[in-house]
């Protein structure tokens, strides 16, 4: 790699220097983009995990409410049956 750089600098002059700068700048930009993508993916995963936990919590609360309502209805039904028997 270094031999190629030296060859470009010796033979290509200012245009070669500009080409090297463009290559270097592009590689640095790609590294920054990769880092940003990794951060974005981490944030998305955090959001996804949070969303899943919220949905699970709501589902659990809903299930508990349904069970409670069912128990209450059964209790009311028993009371009404007792009153009807009298």
C-alpha positions as CSV (number, residue, x, y, z in Angstrom):
1,X,0.0,0.0,0.0
2,X,2.8,2.5,0.9
3,X,4.6,1.7,-2.3
4,X,1.6,2.6,-4.3
5,X,1.3,5.9,-2.4
6,X,4.9,6.7,-3.0
7,X,4.5,5.9,-6.6
8,X,1.5,8.1,-7.0
9,X,3.2,11.0,-5.2
10,X,6.4,10.7,-7.3
11,X,4.7,10.2,-10.7
12,X,1.4,11.9,-10.5
13,X,2.2,15.2,-8.8
14,X,-0.6,17.4,-7.5
15,X,-3.3,15.3,-9.1
16,X,-2.0,12.2,-7.4
17,X,-2.0,14.1,-4.1
18,X,-5.6,15.1,-4.7
19,X,-6.5,11.5,-5.5
20,X,-4.8,10.3,-2.3
21,X,-6.7,12.9,-0.3
22,X,-10.0,11.8,-1.9
23,X,-9.3,8.2,-1.1
24,X,-8.4,9.0,2.5
25,X,-11.4,11.3,2.9
26,X,-13.7,8.6,1.5
27,X,-12.3,5.9,3.8
28,X,-12.7,8.2,6.8
29,X,-16.3,9.0,5.8
30,X,-17.1,5.3,5.4
31,X,-15.8,4.7,9.0
32,X,-18.0,7.4,10.4
33,X,-21.0,6.1,8.5
34,X,-20.3,2.6,9.9
35,X,-20.1,4.0,13.4
36,X,-23.3,6.0,13.0
37,X,-25.1,2.9,11.6
38,X,-24.0,0.8,14.6
39,X,-25.3,3.5,17.0
40,X,-28.6,3.7,15.0
41,X,-29.0,-0.1,15.2
42,X,-28.3,-0.1,19.0
43,X,-30.9,2.6,19.5
44,X,-33.4,0.7,17.4
45,X,-32.8,-2.4,19.4
46,X,-33.3,-0.4,22.7
47,X,-36.5,1.0,21.3
48,X,-37.7,-2.4,20.2
49,X,-36.9,-4.0,23.6
50,X,-38.7,-1.1,25.4
51,X,-41.7,-1.5,23.1
52,X,-41.8,-5.3,23.7
53,X,-41.7,-4.8,27.5
54,X,-44.5,-2.2,27.4
55,X,-46.7,-4.4,25.3
56,X,-46.0,-7.4,27.6
57,X,-46.9,-5.3,30.6
58,X,-50.1,-4.1,29.0
59,X,-51.1,-7.6,28.0
60,X,-50.5,-8.9,31.5
61,X,-52.6,-6.1,33.0
62,X,-55.3,-6.8,30.4
63,X,-55.3,-10.5,31.3
64,X,-55.5,-9.7,35.0
65,X,-58.5,-7.4,34.4
66,X,-60.3,-10.0,32.3
67,X,-59.8,-12.6,35.1
68,X,-61.0,-10.1,37.7
69,X,-64.1,-9.2,35.7
70,X,-64.8,-12.9,35.2
71,X,-64.5,-13.6,38.9
72,X,-66.8,-10.7,39.7
73,X,-69.4,-11.9,37.1
74,X,-69.3,-15.4,38.6
75,X,-69.8,-14.0,42.0
76,X,-72.7,-11.8,40.9
77,X,-74.2,-14.8,39.1
78,X,-74.1,-16.9,42.3
79,X,-75.7,-14.1,44.3
80,X,-78.5,-13.8,41.7
81,X,-79.0,-17.6,41.6
82,X,-79.4,-17.6,45.4
83,X,-81.8,-14.8,45.4
84,X,-83.8,-16.4,42.6
85,X,-84.0,-19.7,44.6
86,X,-85.6,-17.9,47.5
